């Protein structure tokens, strides 16, 4: 779906509003234009309600813009049909959440396998790939542990392995260390950066934490009231 010469992401005059009556109309994003280069690591900062999570949801294909254009590689994802959008999320997007979003009844390796099951990868191949992914994040000895048997840092490493299992071109992380202590957060971020750098994926991290932003990214964007007010390289 995305051209093999993928070179990044572009938002062109993207607006996202909620509500139809002017007096009740909420502008979550206000004609935002911004690009993210292939292999670039960007942190997006902003207060609650600033529009940063809306931006992440649009990039992840979880929502559609009210107007404007979103290009990933040579495709306009805002124009994709629902089934095409689902395939885009599966094949090209890796998403990491603050709450991990692991299935409690499944082991670490089973959680990492899930995107491969949806993609139709055969059982032997997906198990081998899931094991290797967990070994890369230092969890080779925790393959058969369920989430309630893992620490917060370990659970987030499982979530990262799952997000990267399909070699996504764009990795989106929404407050990925919000539930971790500072030492564990630094270790997880360093591991995430290392894994993303190896694949040349475009990493976009949403965070309130300035230290996390500077540790995870080379570029910082700050959003206020749906608009980009700062954009610079650290």
Backbone as a ProteinNet text record, in pm:
[ID]
protein_1_A
[PRIMARY]
XXXXXXXXXXXXXXXXXXXXXXXXXXXXXXXXXXXXXXXXXXXXXXXXXXXXXXXXXXXXXXXXXXXXXXXXXXXXXXXXXXXXXXXXXXXXXXXXXXXXXXXXXXXXXXXXXXXXXXXXXXXXXXXXXXXXXXXXXXXXXXXXXXXXXXXXXXXXXXXXXXXXXXXXXXXXXXXXXXXXXXXXXXXXXXXXXXXXXXXXXXXXXXXXXXXXXXXXXXXXXXXXXXXXXXXXXX
[TERTIARY]
83.1	0	86.1	186.1	276.5	396	434	543.2	670.4	748.8	870.9	974.4	957.9	1050.1	999.9	922.7	866.5	967.9	926.8	1019.4	960.2	851.6	801.6	652.5	611.9	470.8	450.5	338.1	304.8	159.2	138.9	4.5	-6.5	-111.6	-128.8	-262.5	-254.6	-373.7	-479.3	-435.3	-525.1	-604.4	-733.1	-823.4	-908.4	-928.4	-1018.6	-1109.9	-1238.8	-1335.8	-1440.2	-1503.9	-1611	-1732.6	-1850.9	-1972.7	-2006.9	-2135.3	-2180.8	-2230.5	-2268.5	-2319.8	-2203.2	-2193.6	-2079	-2049.9	-2156	-2134.9	-2080.8	-2099.6	-2053.5	-1937.9	-1891.7	-1787.5	-1653.1	-1586.4	-1455.5	-1350.8	-1250.3	-1141.4	-1026.3	-1007.4	-899.3	-766.7	-770	-652.6	-694.3	-612.6	-650.2	-554	-587	-511.1	-360.7	-327.7	-189.2	-119.2	-3.2	82.7	219.2	261.8	389.4	434.2	565.4	621.4	709.5	714.9	802.2	884.1	1014	1099.9	1122.7	1149.4	1183.6	1305	1296.1	1407	1418.4	1330.3	1335.7	1259.9	1311.7	1248.9	1196.7	1064.4	999.6	917.9	928.8	844.7	745.3	619.3	514.2	468.3	481.8	442.9	318.2	244.7	127.9	44	-30	-117.4	-233.9	-304.6	-423.8	-522.6	-574.2	-667.8	-603.5	-471.2	-401.7	-414.4	-444.3	-458.1	-354.1	-261.1	-151.6	-199.3	-290.6	-341.9	-431	-503.2	-581.4	-490.6	-377.9	-280.5	-231.2	-201.5	-153.8	-260.3	-385.6	-494.1	-514.9	-496.6	-509.4	-397.1	-276.3	-163.4	-178	-238.4	-256.7	-376.4	-450.7	-568.2	-683.1	-679.5	-788.1	-900.9	-874.7	-972.4	-942.1	-1036.9	-1018.2	-1025.9	-949	-955.6	-1086.5	-1129	-1245.3	-1212.7	-1091	-1043.3	-891.5	-833.6	-688.6	-647.7	-518.3	-463.9	-352.2	-350.2	-244.1	-179.6	-51.5	20.3	125.1	124.6	227.7	292.4	419.2	480.5	409.4	360.5	293.2	141.5	87.3	-55.5	-120.5	-240	-319	-408.3	-371.3	-445.4	-583.3	-603.3	-735.1	-838.3	-792.7	-883.5	-900.8	-840.9	-851	-989.4	-1034.9	-1158	-1133.6	-1239.8	-1221.9	-1134.3	-1153.1	-1071.1	-925.5	-903.9	-767.7	-701	-778.9	-726.6	-687.9	-766.8	-734.2	-604.9	-587.4	-464.4	-344.7	-365.3	-259.6	-214.2	-310.1	-274.6	-197.3	-240.4	-177	-34.8	-14.1	113	213	165.5	256.2	267.2	179.7	177.2	203.2	290	309	267	178.5	127.7	161.9	210.2	249.4	172.7	106.9	21.6	74.3	32.7	72.8	25.5	-92.4	-151.9	-115.1	-21.6	31.4	-67.5	-194.4	-298.4	-264	-208.4	-182.3	-306.9	-324.6	-436.9	-397	-466.9	-425.1	-412.3	-497.2	-497.9	-391	-320.4	-220	-79	12.2	152.3	217.1	338.3	411	424	465.9	486.1	353.8	246	115.3	66.2	93.9	55.7	130.9	258.8	338.9	296.2	247.5	203.7	77	-2.3	-135.8	-138.4	-53.1	-57.5	-24.6	59.8	96.7	-19.4	-98.6	-217.9	-314.2	-337.1	-428	-374.8	-241.8	-179.7	-176.9	-216.8	-222.4	-91.7	3	131	110.8	173	154.2	210.3	160.5	189.1	338.3	411	553.4	632.5	602.2	674.5	644.8	518.7	485.3	544.1	550.3	610	759.5	826.5	969.6	995.9	915.2	933.4	902	800.2	763.7	872.4	928.6	1037	1157.1	1194.2	1308.4	1282.3	1158.5	1123.6	1137.1	1094.9	1106.4	1251.9	1328.7	1471.1	1540.6	1500	1561	1535.7	1423	1392.4	1427	1507.8	1559.4	1465	1366.2	1266.8	1267	1380.3	1389.8	1356.1	1370.5	1340.4	1201.1	1123	989.2	880.3	910.2	819.8	683	680	555.3	491	533.7	474	356.3	249	134.4	161.2	84.6	105.9	108.9	24.3	23.7	147.6	230.3	355.8	476.3	449.1	554.8	552.6	668.8	675	621.9	602.8	556.7	652.8	781.6	881.1	881.5	865.4	861.1	735.5	623.5	499.4	512.2	576.6	593	688.6	787.7	877.7	802.8	710.1	625.7	543.8	487.5	406.9	490.5	615.2	703.6	736.9	766.8	794.3	674.3	555	433	415.9	443.6	428.1	524.7	640.9	744.6	747.1	662.5	670.3	648	566.6	539	628.4	739.5	832.7	760.2	689.1	612.2	702.6	649.8	723.7	707.4	597.5	571	537.3	608.6	582.8	529.1	410.5	342.9	337.1	386.5	390.4	318.7	212.1	131.2	163.2	241.9	285	337.8	436	476.3	539.1	580.6	642.2	563.6	439.8	360	335.7	339.2	314	441.6	557.5	684.6	761.8	842.8	931.5	1040.3	1110.2	1202.3	1315.1	1372.5	1483.4	1436.9	1321.6	1267.2	1227.4	1170.6	1130.2	1249.9	1361.4	1480.2	1528.7	1527.5	1572.7	1480.2	1350.4	1254.1	1268.5	1284.2	1299.5	1427	1534.5	1660.4	1646.8	1577.6	1556.3	1468.1	1361.9	1273.1	1349	1429.4	1507.5	1603	1666.2	1758.9	1687.3	1570.4	1495.3	1445	1395.9	1343	1455.6	1569.1	1681.8	1727.9	1722.1	1766.9	1678.7	1551.8	1458.1	1434	1491.3	1472.4	1326.3	1251.3	1111.7	1104.2	992.7	963.9	897.5	960.9	909	848.5	722.9	654.4	601.9	652.2	618.6	539.1	423.8	345	373.7	406.1	441.4	422.1	400.5	403.2	543.2	627.2	755.2	868.2	920.6	1028.3	1154.2	1185.6	1303.4	1286.9	1168	1141.4	1152.8	1099.1	1105.1	1249	1332.9	1472.7	1550.3	1509.8	1580	1539.3	1414.9	1362.7	1372.3	1390.3	1373.9	1490.3	1496.9	1591.7	1520.7	1387.7	1305.3	1190.8	1157.5	1050.7	945.7	820.4	707.2	615.7	575.1	482	351.6	240.4	107.2	27.8	-40	-132.8	-260.5	-373.5	-504.7	-515.6	-462	-476.3	-379.6	-283.6	-187.6	-44.2	45.5	187	247.1	301.5	357.8	510.7	567.7	713.2	748.5	857.9	905.4	1054.1	1136.2	1280.9	1355.8	1479.2	1565.5	1644.7	1649.9	1713	1864.3
-120.7	0	125.1	130.8	244.1	211.5	303.9	279.7	239.8	150	100.4	209.7	320	432.1	530.6	480.6	562.1	664.7	789.8	894.7	986.2	942.6	1022.1	1048.5	1142	1173	1323.4	1360.4	1502	1527.2	1629.7	1680.8	1815.4	1833.2	1954.9	2018.9	2132.1	2209.2	2120	2038.2	1943.5	2011.1	1995.4	2046.9	1932	1931	1835	1908.4	1901.9	1969.3	1869.4	1903.7	1822.1	1911.9	1859.9	1938.7	2009.3	2032	2092.1	2235	2270.5	2406	2496.4	2613.6	2702.5	2728.8	2751.5	2785.7	2667.8	2544.7	2426.7	2358	2418.7	2359.3	2367.9	2251.2	2244	2214.3	2300.6	2282.7	2212.7	2085.3	2008.3	2032.5	2043	2079.9	2188	2293	2410.6	2430.6	2368.8	2384.5	2361.7	2246.3	2211	2155.9	2210.1	2159.6	2127.3	2002	1960.7	1831.9	1811	1690.6	1617.5	1485.8	1402	1315.6	1327.3	1256.8	1111.7	1029	889.5	881.8	799.2	782.3	892.1	990.5	1102.4	1070.2	1120.1	1100.8	1235	1243.7	1368.9	1350.9	1446.3	1448.5	1563	1534.7	1635.8	1663.6	1788	1829.2	1916.7	1915.7	2001.7	1963.8	2060.7	2034.3	1946.9	1891.9	1813.8	1899.6	1845.5	1920.2	2007.1	2001.9	2087.3	2038.1	1909.3	1853.3	1749.4	1723.7	1631.2	1487.6	1442	1305.9	1294.3	1399.8	1402.3	1383.7	1452.9	1440.4	1296.5	1234.8	1096.8	1001.8	1022.4	937.4	949.8	1069.8	1090.2	1019.6	1030.3	963.9	812.6	762.6	619.4	563.9	650.1	604.2	566.4	612	584	685.5	794	900.1	965	1039.1	1108	1259	1335.7	1480.8	1536	1648.6	1717.5	1774.5	1823.9	1873.5	1863.6	1880.6	1871	1733.5	1711	1590	1532.7	1398.8	1330.5	1229.8	1249.5	1161.4	1080.3	950.1	861.6	795.2	827.4	786.2	855.7	778.4	838.8	819.5	784.1	761.2	861.4	905.9	994.9	907.7	889.9	795.1	847.3	978.2	1032.1	995.2	944.7	906.6	755	679.2	534.2	485.7	377.3	312.5	242.3	211.5	149.8	25	-64.8	-185.8	-155	-53.3	-11.1	54.2	128.9	194.3	91.7	-12.2	-118.9	-188.8	-212.3	-275.2	-183.2	-53.7	45.2	40.8	37.4	33.2	-94.2	-204.2	-332.9	-339.4	-292.7	-312.3	-198.9	-76.9	36.9	116.6	88.3	166.9	77.4	122.5	58.8	156	115.1	206.1	154.5	246.1	213.1	307.3	249.7	328	329.1	428.2	439.8	318.9	266.8	158.1	19	12.5	-113.4	-184.4	-195.8	-261.3	-406.3	-477.9	-620.5	-699.9	-816.6	-902.6	-984.3	-967.3	-1029	-1181.3	-1247.8	-1393.7	-1454.7	-1371.9	-1422.1	-1396.2	-1483.5	-1466.7	-1355.9	-1321.9	-1217.3	-1252	-1375.5	-1413	-1417.7	-1456.6	-1458.1	-1316.4	-1222	-1083.7	-1026.7	-1059.1	-1007.3	-1070.4	-1193.5	-1263.9	-1205.2	-1133.4	-1094.4	-1024.2	-923.1	-859.4	-957	-1055.6	-1154.3	-1248.6	-1279.4	-1362	-1289.9	-1161.6	-1082.2	-1072.8	-1065.9	-1055.4	-1187.9	-1297.3	-1425.7	-1501.9	-1466.8	-1536.7	-1674	-1776.5	-1911.7	-1925.6	-2024.1	-2039	-2047.1	-2131.1	-2148.2	-2020.7	-1954.4	-1831.5	-1721	-1706.2	-1597	-1622	-1748.3	-1776	-1744.1	-1782	-1753.6	-1603.6	-1529.7	-1384.4	-1317.5	-1365.4	-1307.1	-1332.4	-1452.2	-1483.9	-1393.4	-1376.4	-1290.6	-1145.6	-1100	-962.5	-941.2	-1038.5	-1027.1	-1039	-1119.6	-1128.3	-995.8	-925.2	-796.3	-691.9	-704	-607.5	-663.4	-770.1	-822.7	-909	-969.3	-1050.1	-1195.5	-1242.5	-1380.4	-1483.1	-1446.2	-1538.9	-1517.5	-1428.6	-1399.2	-1428.4	-1511.8	-1539.2	-1587.5	-1673	-1738.1	-1677.5	-1555.9	-1485.6	-1401.3	-1402	-1317.2	-1175.9	-1076.3	-938.5	-920	-995.6	-978.8	-1039	-1104.3	-1160	-1077.5	-966.4	-879	-745.1	-682.2	-546.1	-447.8	-322.3	-220.5	-202.6	-198.7	-183.3	-301.3	-421.2	-540.5	-539.7	-499.2	-493.1	-394.5	-281.5	-184.4	-235.9	-314	-375.4	-475.2	-549.4	-639	-558.2	-447	-361.4	-305.7	-271.3	-219.3	-329.3	-449.2	-562.1	-588.3	-582.3	-603	-492.5	-368.7	-256.2	-265.3	-325.4	-328.9	-459.6	-555.2	-689.8	-692.1	-601.8	-598.3	-499	-457.2	-361.4	-238.1	-166.2	-49.9	62	143.6	259	378.5	381.2	490.8	430.7	473.9	427.9	545.7	527.6	631.3	588.9	672.9	639.9	748.6	710.6	805.1	791.1	884.3	881.8	742.4	689.8	549.4	515.1	616.8	588.2	649.5	686.2	755.4	675.1	541.6	456.5	399.6	451.1	394	491.8	438	524	578.1	680.9	754.1	667	581.4	496.7	396.4	333	237.4	307.4	428.3	505.1	533.8	573.5	602.9	478.1	364.9	239.7	199.5	213.5	178.5	270.4	399.4	494.7	467.1	441.1	412.2	288.5	187.7	65.9	92.5	173	207.2	280.6	378.1	455.3	363.8	273.8	180.2	92.7	39.8	-48.3	26.8	148.3	226.9	269.3	306.6	348.7	237	113.6	-0.6	-22.3	17.1	-5.4	118.9	232.7	358.7	401.4	360.5	402.9	548.4	610.3	745.4	733.7	787.3	778.5	911.8	906.2	1025.7	995	1067.4	1044.6	1162.4	1134.9	1237.2	1226.4	1339.7	1335.2	1470.8	1465.3	1585.9	1607.2	1506.3	1500.7	1556.5	1671.1	1733.6	1647.8	1580.8	1493.7	1377.7	1317.4	1209.3	1259.6	1377.6	1434	1447.1	1500.3	1521.9	1390.6	1290.9	1163.3	1080.3	1094.2	1009.6	1072.3	1203.8	1271.6	1363.6	1393.3	1492.3	1621.5	1614	1728.1	1743.2	1866	1893.4	1984	1941.2	2020.8	2046.2	2169.9	2203.3	2252.8	2198.4	2232.2	2303.9	2409.3	2480.5	2508.4	2475.5	2506.1	2462.2	2346.3	2290.5	2342.4	2426.1	2482.9	2455.9	2441.4	2424.9	2562.2	2576.6	2706	2701.7	2580.9	2565.7	2440.8	2447.1	2332.3	2351.8	2276.6	2296.1	2167.3	2163.7	2047.6	2070	1966.4	1975.7	1970.1
0	0	0	89.8	92.9	4.1	-80.4	-173.8	-99.9	-162.4	-99.9	-79.9	-151.1	-135.4	-29.9	64.4	173.4	221.7	225.4	267.5	373.7	436.9	547.3	543	628.1	648.8	631.6	568.8	553.8	590.8	670	694.7	625.4	547.5	469.3	505.4	575.7	613	679.6	774.1	838.7	950.8	943.1	1046.2	1098.9	1229.6	1291.6	1387.5	1360.4	1445.9	1493.5	1604.5	1660.2	1681.4	1653.2	1667.2	1538.6	1515.2	1390.4	1407.1	1527.9	1551.5	1590.7	1527.8	1548.4	1694.5	1773.1	1913.4	1994.1	1942.6	2013.1	1939.6	1832.8	1751.2	1821.7	1834.8	1899.1	1792.8	1786.4	1689.6	1760.8	1730.5	1793	1723.3	1591.1	1512.1	1413.2	1403.3	1325.6	1207.4	1093.1	968.1	989.7	1041.2	1072.2	947.9	917.9	811.5	871.4	858	916.5	847.8	842.1	781.3	882.2	869.4	951	856.5	863.5	769.9	809.9	712.2	736.6	828.5	932.4	1025.6	1129.6	1125.4	1219.6	1347.9	1460.3	1590.7	1640.4	1657.3	1694.4	1821	1911.7	2030.9	2018.1	2051.7	2047.6	2189.4	2230	2365	2359.9	2469.2	2478.5	2598.6	2649.7	2762.5	2719.8	2816.9	2788.1	2709.4	2600.5	2516.9	2411.5	2400	2303.9	2160.8	2142.6	2008.4	1973.9	2065.6	2032.5	2014.7	2098.5	2083	1959.6	1927.2	1803.2	1683.1	1684	1576.2	1564.3	1677	1676.9	1621.7	1661.5	1613.3	1462.6	1410.5	1266	1191.2	1243.7	1179.8	1184.7	1291.7	1307.2	1232.9	1165.4	1093.8	1183.5	1308.6	1402.7	1389.6	1320.2	1299.1	1164.9	1112.3	984.5	1005.4	929.1	942.5	887.1	939.7	885.1	748.2	734.5	605.4	602.8	484.9	470.2	419.5	415.2	353.3	440.9	452	526.3	431.8	403.7	312	387	366	419.3	298.5	275.1	149.8	35.7	-58.9	-174.4	-169.2	-53	-41.7	53	15.8	100.7	187.3	313.9	397.8	437	429.5	462.6	357.5	243.6	135.7	123.3	213.3	206.5	250.4	190.5	232.5	366.5	441.4	573.7	573.7	475.7	473.4	439.7	354.1	321.1	441.8	517.5	636.4	742.2	757.9	852.3	812.3	683.5	634.5	655.4	635	659.4	804.7	899	1041	1074.6	1016.4	1044.6	990.9	869.2	801.1	820.1	837.9	833.1	962.3	1058.9	1182.3	1303.1	1392.1	1521.2	1629.1	1717.2	1819.7	1959.6	2043.8	2181.2	2274	2374.4	2462.1	2605.3	2680	2820	2901.4	2868.3	2946.9	2895.1	2801.1	2745.2	2654.1	2696.3	2616.2	2581.4	2678.5	2661	2702.2	2641.6	2678.1	2801	2913.4	3040.2	3036.8	2959.6	2959.2	2868.5	2794.4	2700.2	2752.8	2716.5	2756.4	2675.2	2713.1	2641	2493	2464.8	2324.5	2248.9	2314.9	2249.7	2220.8	2310.5	2285.8	2165.2	2154.6	2043.3	1911.2	1916.6	1795.9	1733.7	1810.4	1764.5	1628.3	1603.7	1471.5	1358.7	1388.1	1286	1256.9	1359.1	1338.6	1245.3	1272.9	1189.4	1046.7	1033	900.5	825.6	893.5	826.9	822.1	909.8	914.3	978.4	921.9	973.8	1114.8	1187.6	1330.1	1360.9	1289.2	1317.6	1293.2	1183	1149	1248.9	1286.9	1378.6	1517.2	1562.3	1692.4	1689.8	1582	1570.1	1568.9	1495.2	1488	1621.3	1691	1819.7	1924	1923.3	2016.8	1991.1	1865.6	1831.5	1872	1853.3	1890.1	2040.5	2118.9	2264.1	2309.6	2242.8	2275.8	2249.6	2144.5	2111.6	2220.8	2291.2	2397.4	2535.1	2537.8	2663.5	2742.3	2674.8	2746.6	2700.6	2656.6	2610.5	2716.2	2842.6	2952	3011.6	2951.1	3003.9	2900.1	2805	2693.8	2738.5	2838.3	2877.6	3002.2	3036.4	3150	3101.9	3178.9	3149.7	3202.6	3156.2	3200.1	3351.6	3426.4	3571.9	3638.7	3559.9	3610.6	3566.3	3501.6	3451.1	3523.9	3534.1	3589	3485.1	3526.7	3432.8	3317.1	3346.6	3241.4	3145.5	3199.4	3114.6	3026.3	3084.7	3007	2891.6	2918	2809.7	2703.5	2742.3	2643.9	2555.5	2615.4	2536.5	2436.4	2484.1	2396.1	2282	2310.4	2206	2104.7	2155	2064.8	1974.4	2030.9	1950.9	1846.5	1884.7	1791.9	1675	1697.6	1594	1515	1551.5	1494.6	1343.4	1291.1	1147.5	1072.8	1136.2	1074.8	1022.4	1109.5	1063.8	1014.7	924.8	876.2	970.1	1045.7	1139	1275.3	1379.5	1515.6	1596.2	1653.5	1730.4	1876.1	1964.2	2107.1	2187.1	2256.2	2333.3	2481.8	2534.9	2675.1	2712.7	2640.4	2657.7	2791.7	2867.7	2997.8	3113.2	3087.6	3188.5	3314.8	3304.4	3421.3	3482.1	3440.8	3485.1	3573.2	3664.7	3742.1	3650.3	3694.5	3606.8	3553.5	3637.3	3592.1	3487.4	3512.9	3417.2	3288.4	3301.4	3183.5	3093.3	3152.9	3072.6	2999.1	3068.6	3006.8	2891.4	2910.8	2806.3	2685.9	2710.7	2600.8	2521.9	2591.6	2522.5	2434.4	2485.3	2408.5	2286.8	2304.4	2193.6	2083.9	2123.2	2025.6	1949	2020.1	1955.2	1853.7	1890.6	1801.6	1678.5	1698.4	1586.9	1492.6	1549.5	1466.8	1374.5	1423.3	1343.5	1221	1228.9	1118.9	1033.4	1072.3	999.9	998.1	1098.6	1107.7	1151.9	1124.6	1170.3	1308	1411.5	1548.3	1589.7	1636.7	1686.2	1825.7	1924	2064.5	2118.3	2176.4	2245.5	2394.1	2456.7	2598.7	2666.4	2799.7	2882.6	2940.2	2927.6	2998.5	2911.9	2948.6	2871.1	2869.3	2980.8	2983.8	2887	2884.5	2790.4	2647.1	2621.8	2487.3	2440	2524.1	2485.4	2475.9	2551.5	2547.7	2425.4	2383.7	2277.2	2138.9	2131.7	2002.9	1967.7	1840.8	1790.4	1751.4	1751.3	1711	1809.8	1842.6	1938.9	1875.4	1886.1	1840.1	1959	1976.1	2084.5	2024.1	2075.5	2026.3	2134.5	2095.7	2184	2107.8	2167.8	2110	1964.1	1933.6	1799.9	1696.6	1737.4	1642.7	1688.9	1594.9	1626.4	1656.9	1777.7	1817.8	1823.8	1828.9	1826.5	1748.3	1672.8	1596.3	1572.8	1646.2	1633.4	1664.5	1621	1645	1773	1854.7	1984.9	1970.5
[MASK]
++++++++++++++++++++++++++++++++++++++++++++++++++++++++++++++++++++++++++++++++++++++++++++++++++++++++++++++++++++++++++++++++++++++++++++++++++++++++++++++++++++++++++++++++++++++++++++++++++++++++++++++++++++++++++++++++++++++++++

